[in-house]
Amino acid sequence: MTTRRATPAPNGVPFPGDPFGTAGRRIDAPAKVNLFLELLGKRADGFHELETLIVLMELADALEIEPRADGELVLECDEPAIPTGPTNLVWKAAAALRERFGIAVGATIRLAKRIPHEAGLGGGSSDAASTIAALNAVWGLNRTAAELAPVAAEVGSDVAAFLHPPACWCTGRGEVVEPVPVGASLHLVIVKPPAGLSTAAVYKACTVPEMPVNGAALRGALTAGDVGAVAAGLHNRLQVPAFALQPAVKAVYDALAATGPAGVLVSGSGSSVFAVARDADDAIRIARAVLPPDCRVFVTRTRTTDRAPTRP
């Protein structure tokens, strides 16, 4: 299989990945953490009105996407537990994009999973967004992120966030996205306990505060590249219900906090917990500390551009 050098995407068009084969694309689907997540109220549609600051990471799934003349959508995955039919967000994203723009051709999509499930790291949503971005090029649509946003919102509340790397401020139910500049990478240690958490269950168990926390200072700190201020401003309204529903999450949080990082927080609805390290060496030190058994540990950093790290 051959690859060619990537060319810049037109202004406003999400980065489509690297050319792959004769007419395909190879693209990374980055994991995310929520540095800030606050609930503002309950909506009539059953979702919560929220504010959240999402940053994307070098930890990523990988997709290879090629067009099919027969009009079929074929999804392959290297993890047997992952469904490869219409229930998968990647399949849903491809189907929604094709229907929205009247595309007759199909696609073969190969997904290599690295991001754990039920972890609060956005793996499925990121896979869906990267599929939309790559197929936007493979199918010759060349639509902007704004034009693709309705498709992303149809697939999932936070899918559109992944069309705006490296960081964004999300409101509404998560589908209203404002890109946020990033001043410096954050070195993170992410710990995923064996148990997962249901996003719906965590939201159901949460309480909307009378006085919501304001995330403006944290946004400013991220843009300024002030790691200490970012760590000091970490906030997640879903953290307490995540602790209540899954004690293993609290145990991981306590273990990470005991290592003395700059900051610790549950990501999204969990079950992953991340520590903000002061630098790369500090991240390695934290990862080598004694943590609860059977956990998956990832040492990674946040991105500062819309491009993935260069492949070897």
N, C-alpha and C positions, 0 to 999 in steps of 0.2 A: 504494500500500500504506500502511495506516495503522498507527500505533503508539500505545499508550496508556502512561500512567505506570505504572511497576512498583509492585506492592504487596509488603510484606514477606512472606517465606515463614514458615509456622508453625515453631515452635521445633523444631529438629532436622532440618527438611527442607532439603535443599540449595537454595541460591539458584537459581531456575528461569529467570532471565533476565527480559527485558522482554516484556510482552504484544505480540503481533504479529498484524496482520490481525484476523480475527474470533474465532479460537480457537487461535491459534498462539503461539509464543514465539521471541524472538530472543535469542541468548546467545553470549557470548564464550567461547572455549576457550583459557585462558592457557598459554603455554609455562612450563617450569620449569627451574631449575638445581638441582643437588645441591651444597649447601655442604659436605656430609660424606657419605662412603660408605665403609663398612668391611665386610669379609667375615669372618664368624665360623666358617664351616664349610660342608661340602657335605652336602646333604640326600639322603635316600633317593629322593626323587622327581626327582633330577637338578638341581634348582635349588640356589642358594647361600643359606645363612642370612646375612642382612645387617642392617645398621643404616644408615639414611640420613636426612639432613635435607634436605627438599625445600621450596623456596620458589617461589611462583608470581609471574608477571611481567605487566606491562602488554602486552608483546608477545603477540599472541593471534590465533588463527583465529576465524572467525565462522560461526555456524550460524543458519539460519532453519528452523523446524520447524512444520509444520501437519498436523492430523489428516486421514486419508483414510477415508471410509466403506466403500471397497471392500476394505479389509484388506490392501492392498499396501504394501510398503516400497519407497520410491523414493528413491534418493540421487543428487544432482547435485553436481558439483564443478567449480570454475572452473579447475582444473589438470588438463590432459588425461592426465598420467602417473599420476594417482591412480585406482586401481580403484574402481568404484562398485557392486560386487556384494557377495556374501557374504564375500569375503576382507577387505573394509574393516572396520576396528574400529568405525566408526560403525554400519554395517549390523549387525555382530555384536551390538553393544550393544543396538540397538533390538529385534533378534530375541530376544535373551536376556531382556530386560525383559518383552517381550510373552508369552513362554512361561512365565516365572516366575509372572506374575500373571494369566494366562489372558485376555489382552486380544484382542478380536476386530477392533478397528479398526486401520488402518495409519497411515502417516505419509509425508509428503513432506519430505525433509531436503535443504537446500541448504547446501553447505560452501564457504566462501571461505578458501583456504589462505594463510597468511602465515608460518607456522613451517616451516623447512626439514626435509626428511626425513633419516634416518640421522645425526642431529645431536646426540643426547643431550639434546634439549629436550622430549621427551615429547609431541610434537604429536599423534600418533595416539591415545595414551592419553587426552590431554586432550579431544580431540574426542569420544571414546567416553564419558567421564565427563559432559561437558556435554550430550551427547545423552540420557543417562540422567536427568540433573537436569531437563532441559526436558520430556522426555516424561513424567516423573513428574507434571508439572503439566498438560500437554496431554491426557494420558489420564486425568486426575483421580484418580491413585493416592494422592498426598499421603503417600508413605512417607518415613520418616526415612533419614538417611545410613546408620545401622546396618542398617536393613532392606534398603537397596539394595546394601550392601557385598558380599553373596554374588554378585549379578549382576556387579558390577564385577570381582570376583576371577575370575569365570568368563571374562571377556573378556581380562584381562591382569593381570600381577602388580602394576603400579603404577597401574592405573586408579582404584582407590579413593582414592589420595592426592589426586586432583583434586576429590573430593567434599568436601574439608576445607580450603578456602582460609582464610587466605593462606599458611600454612606447616604442615608436619606432620613428625613423626618416624615413620618406617616401619620395621617389623621383620618377622620371618618371611622370606618371599621378596619382601616389599614390600607385602603385602596387609593387614598389621596396622597400623592407622593411629592415631596420637595427635596431635590438633591442637596446634600450638605458637603462642603469641601472638608478635606481631612488634612491636617497639618503634619501629622507624623503617624507612623505605624504604632499600634499597641501590641506588645508581646503578651500573649495569652496562654494559659494552661486551662484546657477544658477537660472536665472529668464527667463521664457518663456512667452512672450506676447501671447494674443489670436491669433494674425495673424501669419501665417507661411510665409516662403519664398521658392521659387523654386531655387534649386541649379543651374539649367541651366540658369535661368534668371540672377542670381547674377554673374555668370562667364561671361555671355554675356555682362554685363554692366561694367566689370572691365577693367582696363588698365594695360598692362605689363610695369613695370618701366624700365627706362634706366639703373638705378643703383640699382640692387636688394639688399635688406638688407641681411646681413649674420647672420645665426642663430647659429653659433658655440659657442658663449659665453653663449647663453641660454641653449644649450645642456649641457655644462659643469656645469652650475649652477644647473640644475636639478639633475645631477649625484652627485654633491657635497651636495645636500640637502639645498642649500642656497635660502630660500624662498624669501628674499628681492631681490636678483639678478634675480630670475625667474620673479617676478612681474615687475621689471624694464625693462626686456627684451621682454615682451609680444608684439607680432606683428601679424597682420592679414591684408593682402592686400585686402581681400574681405570686410572688414569692411565698407569702404566708400560707395561702391555700395549698400551694404545692408541697410545703413542709407537712401540712396537716394530712394530705391525701397519701403521701409517700414518705415515711420516715427516713428511708435511705437517702433521699435528697438532702434532708437536714444533716444527716451524718456526713455526707460529702462536703457540704457547706462548712460545717464545723472543722473538718479535717483540713480543708484548704485554708480557712481563716487562721488556723493554728500555725501555718507555715510562715505567716507574716508577710503576705503580699501587699501591694498597694491598695487593692480592693477586691471584693468577692461578690458575686451575684448569680442568682439563677437566671438562665437565659429563657426568655419567653415564658411559656407554660411549663418548662422543664421537660425531662428530668435532668438535663445537663446543668452543671454549675461551672462558672469560669472564674479564674483569678487573673487580675491585671498585674503583670510583673513590671518591675522598674526598667528592665532591659532584657536582652536575650539570655545573658548568664543567669539572671534572677529567675527567668522562666524555667531553665534547666534545673536550677536548685529546687524550685517548688515541685516540679514533676518527679524529682527523685525522692521526695519526702514520703513518709509512710502514709498511705491512703487506704480507704476501705477496700477489701479484697474484691476481685472480679470486676473492677471498674475498667473502662477504656479511658486512656489518657492521651490527649493530643496537645502537642506543643506547636503553636502556630502564631501568626500575627495577622493583623488587619491590613487590608489593601489601602493604597493611597491613590490609585488610578483605576480606570475602568478596564484595564488590561490584566489578564492573568500573568503569573510569573512565566518567563520564557521556558519552553520545554527544552530538555537536553537534545 
